Amino acid sequence: MQNQNEKDPIIENLWHALGALKEIDAGQVNKTQLLGQPLCYGKDANDVAFVWPASERHKTHTPVNFEALNRCLPVQVRYGYVWTCLGTPSEEIFDIPEYVEPDRRNLNAASMGVHVSAPRAIENFLDMGHFPYVHTDILGVEPHTEVKDYDVTVSADACEILATRCLFYQPMASQASAGGADVEYVYRVPHPYCSILYKSSPLDAARQDVICIFIQPLDQEHIRAHMLLSVLDVDNPDISIRAFQQTIFGQDKPILENQFPKRLPLDPRVETPIRADKSAITYRRWLRQKGITYGVIPAAA
Amino acid sequence: MNEAAQRIWHPIASSTDLPFRHTYHGQLLGREFAVWRADDGYVNVWENRCLHRGVRLSIGINDGTELKCQYHGWRYANRTAGCTYIPAHPADAPARTICNQTYPAIERYGLIWSAEAPVGELAYIEVLSGSAVFPLRGIAVNAPAKLVMQKLVTYQFQPSGQIKGQTATSQLLSSSDDSCHLAATDGAHSTTAVFFVQPVDAGRSVIRGVLAETPADDLKRPVLYHHNQLLTALREQVEQEFSTLPQPAPFAPVIAPPSAPTLPDIDFDSPSPRGRSAPLRVQVSKKWMTALDIAAFDLVSITGQLPTYQPGAHIDVHMPNGLIRQYSLTNGPGETDKYTIAVKREAASGGGSLCMHGQVREGDVLAISEPRNNFPLRRDAIQTVFVAGGIGITPLLAMSRTLHHSGLPQTLHYFTQSRDHIAFPEILGTMAATVQHHLNLSPEETAGQLRGILESYKPAMHLYVCGPGPMLEATRKIADDLGWPEPAVHFEYFKNTNEIDDSSQFEINLARSAMTLQVAAGKTILETLRENGIELPSSCEQGACGTCVVDILEGEPEHHDVFLSDGEKQSGKRLMTCVSRAKSNRLVLDI
């Protein structure tokens, strides 16, 4: 059970993704953890998902009779993932309108474990300045290191952060282009532990590929990052699309695991932000205003 | 709880843990360090966190002069740990306050020593005073230092000269909380050893042994093997014992948030009569003629570590004759043990260069300002072109050395009267492939060369120019003609030769201080501010260096400086308070 002082009612009442529905074997027990609490989950032959508190009786990959479970947690399947909530769901899962466009391919790129807090992982997802250093020759390359000014706003209802006009030099803007060019990104943060990235599509200049990260907080300093791709690519097989994203995330993982402290400090004096960190500064302030305490080091009052 | 231990020097690494351009992850009392040796031999012991996002610097890149963070490429200088470059904002000089926490380091007995808050010097150990000490391999132990020390005092080993024997007796000569001296004797053979225990954390330690004598070459490996074997057995025994005891909670060292580095502690830090502060005291450690009519000076601190500089930075030198002059630092990256400046003898000068040439000698003490950088170097160019004329080489030498060290594409064009006028030939010789000398050219010939140099502008190329006014003007004009956009052309004048008409009178409104002041004819904005108690940093006070810049919120400025580009002047957003005035009756300034 969660330690009392680790309780964060806001986070507890939010929906969190546990895994991709497609990757679950029907009729079997799967084990995971959320906010320090061990959970079991599974699906029946009709793709109906179940989540329930772990118990000794249920062993991983053994058959389970879902009808016999006496206490299940709230469950939803959205964007191809099983979501649950440990408390009382306070709001709907955020909308990603592009997901239902008929010509998109939606797939789980990976679910990766990382020894870091959820907010550190989100902040890394929002960050462009590391592209030339961490994703060298893919998302960036030296000497093109400048982060140009961009816009960050918080929606009127304070539900969502939006970063727009984010331009960054990419050595291979697309498979079709011979040289580098600035690529435009838009970032949304509709949930303290989830973010959505829109990136100009190499195939259709008017549309964007969508990459989402849904962070499952195992505890305050361990996560699983679920990556949803919703792309317009028709040529490449799933395996190569996944491999690309896994390469990118595999480059971030050792950096994230070497961040200290692992929880995100919300006191603005603890780390040294620069103009390029506008979205991270907004994100930290937003977490602070929401009163989030899980996975962060709250600022002194 | 660790305060006593924090005051004591402890070994944190072996000298051999710091091979060429390596970064070592050191630990002491629960605190992590990034430990690295610069190419000049200096051992840096730093807090193991990048100030930006907390990534361990022990996974960073040691380039021999600076440590570069893996995450966003922030660079920190040898010795000072001050940030010298933030790649996300290539046009900006990082704020001086971005400076990592450093810890003292001493290299002795083949070990690196440090402490969080040492009291006193690291004491010399009599038995290790010889030059032939022999450090053993460090042995990590999962047990508290105290428990390890309790076992170490009974450590039995063979003297090096009788390593295969079994009959030695070890005698404890002395011991303390964190070290013990032992002597092993077997017949005629005797070896003295000192063992230190490094408290890594509450339940972890490292045994670091040093023998007083280096064994004969053929015995080195058997001796190391002998102690490895015995100390490993000791480790197993201590760990076994510790596993039965209550496990202590790990230490939780406090990581202080970054703060402005404190300036060297000095008593006589008062602003000079003209209001330009010179908080540093340096000694001329070397003075030499680096070229015909050009004297070079190495300045070393007598008041603590010199502050971090970046390429393009200058200092104010307060001379014995009361004059204040600006000189660019010529140092390469990480050369933080001294500042090197060069001064050209100008017969027609106001006495600054004559004083530096004639009066200032090796051993003299000078007051200088902290380095200021109003001429920052971008490092994101696909090609950087430097154009130096005469003594204008000084800031560009620092820049060119920086790019050269990082292997970034550049050419340094150096225009001089003759070979004898080439300053710092020994340094230029080390980067000969990037330097092109242009000797003894007329202004027309110079312009012809410049047209050739600047003819093929491409986006992301940058030009840096420094030299005499006419040459600088010509270079800017040619660059403009050949399609170089203004933001790609960076320049620094030695002085402002514009005639300044200061007969106007106007009002200044200080938005942040909520004050209204009248600037009288014959007075500058800067002087008016000072007279009213508002201190603004300044340096050259003739509109060349850019230090006293302020933002304009309202009103039309009348520019008299040579710092701002034409585009910046037209935009009317900033002015130099030391020379510029107002065309409108009133200026609202962001002060």
Contacts between the chains, C-beta under 8 A, distances in Angstrom:
chain1	res1	chain2	res2	distance
A	123	B	53	7.8
A	129	B	72	4.7
A	129	B	87	7.3
A	129	B	88	4.1
A	130	B	71	5.3
A	130	B	72	5.4
A	132	B	73	7.1
A	132	B	87	7.2
A	133	B	70	6.3
A	133	B	71	6.4
A	133	B	72	6.1
A	133	B	73	5.0
A	133	B	87	7.9
A	134	B	70	7.3
A	134	B	71	6.7
A	142	B	73	7.5
A	142	B	87	7.6
A	142	B	380	7.7
A	143	B	379	6.3
A	143	B	380	4.2
A	143	B	381	6.5
A	143	B	382	6.9
A	143	B	408	6.6
A	143	B	460	7.8
A	144	B	380	6.2
A	144	B	460	7.6
A	145	B	73	6.5
A	145	B	87	3.6
A	145	B	88	6.3
A	145	B	90	6.4
A	145	B	379	7.9
A	145	B	380	5.2
A	146	B	87	7.6
A	146	B	88	6.6
A	146	B	89	7.0
A	146	B	90	5.4
A	146	B	91	8.0
A	146	B	380	5.8
A	147	B	88	4.2
A	147	B	89	7.3
A	254	B	59	7.7
A	255	B	55	6.1
A	255	B	70	6.4
A	255	B	71	5.4
A	258	B	55	5.4
A	258	B	56	4.4
A	258	B	59	5.4
A	258	B	70	7.9
A	259	B	53	6.4
A	259	B	54	4.9
A	259	B	55	5.5
A	259	B	56	7.8
A	260	B	32	7.6
A	260	B	48	7.4
A	260	B	49	5.7
A	260	B	54	5.1
A	260	B	55	7.9
A	260	B	56	6.4
A	261	B	54	6.6
A	261	B	255	7.9
A	265	B	54	7.8
A	267	B	257	7.5
A	269	B	257	4.7
A	269	B	258	7.9
A	270	B	257	5.0
A	271	B	51	6.8
A	271	B	52	6.3
A	271	B	53	6.0
A	271	B	54	6.1
A	272	B	51	4.4
A	272	B	52	5.3
A	272	B	98	5.7
A	272	B	258	5.8
A	273	B	52	7.7
A	274	B	52	7.4
A	274	B	86	6.0
A	274	B	88	6.1
A	274	B	89	6.2
A	275	B	88	7.9
A	275	B	89	6.4
A	276	B	88	3.9
A	276	B	89	6.6
